[in-house]
Amino acid sequence: MKILIADPIAQEGIDLLDKYTTTDVKTGMKPDELTQVIGDYEALIVRSETKVTADIIAAGKKLQVIGRAGTGVDNIDVPAATQKGIVVLNVPTGNTISAAEHTIAMMLALARHIPQAHGFLKSNIWKRAEFTGTEVRNKTLGIVGLGNVGSEVARRAKGLEMRVIAYDPLVSPDKATTLGVSLVPLETIYRDSDFITLHMPLTAKTKGFIGARELAMMKTGVRIINCARGGLVDEAELYKAVTEGKVAGAAVDVFSVEPAKDNILLKSDRIIVTPHLAASTDEAQKNIAIDIAGQIISVLKGEPARYAVNAPLISPELMAILGPYTRICSVLGKMASQLIEGPVNSLAIRYNGEISSYNTAALKAIVLGSLLENILEERINIVNADVVAAGRGIKITEEKTAGCENYAALITLELKSASGGLEVAGTVLRGEPHIVRVNTFWIDLVPNGGYFLFCDHRDRPGLIGAVGNITGKADIDISFMQVSRLKPRGQALMILALDEPLKDEHVKEILAIPDIYSARVVKL
């Protein structure tokens, strides 16, 4: 077998690969050049420079695995690779310490104007008063994203005697407590922080996470650090906020377009910039190279890899049995993520009936992956599901019972958070996924895409019509509805299937109806 290394990696990784197979290092290739040669290789290793497009993947007739020597897989067409049965790997933890240290370095440089003072003195200009800085001790650091890197930043900030607050909807209070960090709403981060640092992936949900509205909410004189992903911050709005004095300064390592030679942030002397250096330490590059090489070797040997970011590695025989249940597991996880309030502390998955006698690790990975969708940098798979959950402070248990009273098989998720609990259950009927229970209410909902309004309420005459009146005024059609009640005039659950999502003001109108306890729009 042959491995192609298309971007530079540390020699230690190359040496490890050379012990098992033939390795070719060809860096700096243009897309058409890579397309021409990729057909000869079983494995491809890239960093961020090489874009692995669908065309390149299609040309890789022998490709079994693509490895990204770093975090994220933004430059790899993962759906195209998955469709061809190619495993995609990354190394989400290899540069954790390096990125955390760079964040702290940028924060200190920002507080003490180090790059600016250095530049003046190198130009034989002695200035002191203009570069009077601020101490970080006793200042409040707001961390948005308390994952691997965010947690390490928190530990180091506590050592600097800072007050650390954080926002992360998927980290449990217990996990935050062990770090000495207070979990707070985003509004509190913006209002109270002297320094704000971002540590989250770039997704459709997080793109432009901080813009004009968020900057306006921040205290005057705040300092912002972004060593995570370009695109999280609206660069034009950040430049404007710094220029107008709302933001005292910023330190940026990542940009929406790289190389960032003409970026607007380069025009302000109060914005410190570095060329995507967070992972650029000898130790990090060595760890990443060895890690990705080891995973590549495992896949080529037919063994599972720790950080496969696409489909779990399960046998075709087991997949034939589990396949019909993967869709309902995905739907239940997505629905639960939108109905649960507060960060999840624990997740119990119960399997009843015929499914209970099989290895359900892949189903657990799918549940967790859909539950945490659009939040994490890496996709969750059969190998790392428990590791990711543990890192987020989520306790996962599985229960299996051979008997099932009403169905051939039933899968139930029980979630607990500081704000309460939630139970959802589903099954497969006639080859289709069916949601059959939400908490104590039995229903029969086929999640065929679209939007669903879930309303907890007291059953009484006129209430359904009142809700329908609001959706009608909003010009949103209802394709069908279900009501499940515990007893007449008692607690009930109403589900409306909507052709379009309700706006926030419409949901508020529904919540204002007497005897409506909760109302939430869920996209499935």
Secondary structure, 3 states (H helix, E strand, C coil): CEEEECCCCCHHHHHHHHCCCEEEECCCCCHHHHHHHHHHCCEEEECCCCCECHHHHHHCCCCCEEEECCCCCCCECHHHHHHCCCEEECCCCCCHHHHHHHHHHHHHHHHHCHHHHHHHHHCCCCCCHHHCCCCCCCCEEEEECCCHHHHHHHHHHHHCCCEEEEECCCCCHHHHHHHCCEECCHHHHHHHCCEEEECCCCCCCCCCCECHHHHHHCCCCEEEEECCCCCCECHHHHHHHHHHCCEEEEEECCCCCCCCCCCHHHHCCCEEECCCCCCCCHHHHHHHHHHHHHHHHHHHCCCCCCCECCCCCCCHHHHHHHHHHHHHHHHHHHHHHHHCCCCEEEEEEEEEEHHHHCCCHHHHHHHHHHHCCCCCCCCCCCCCHHHHHHHCCCEEEEEEECCCCCCCEEEEEEEEECCEEEEEEEEEECCEEEEEEECCEEEEECCCCCEEEEEEEECCCCHHHHHHHHHHHCCCCEEEEEEEECCCCCEEEEEEEECCCCCHHHHHHHHCCCCEEEEEEEEC
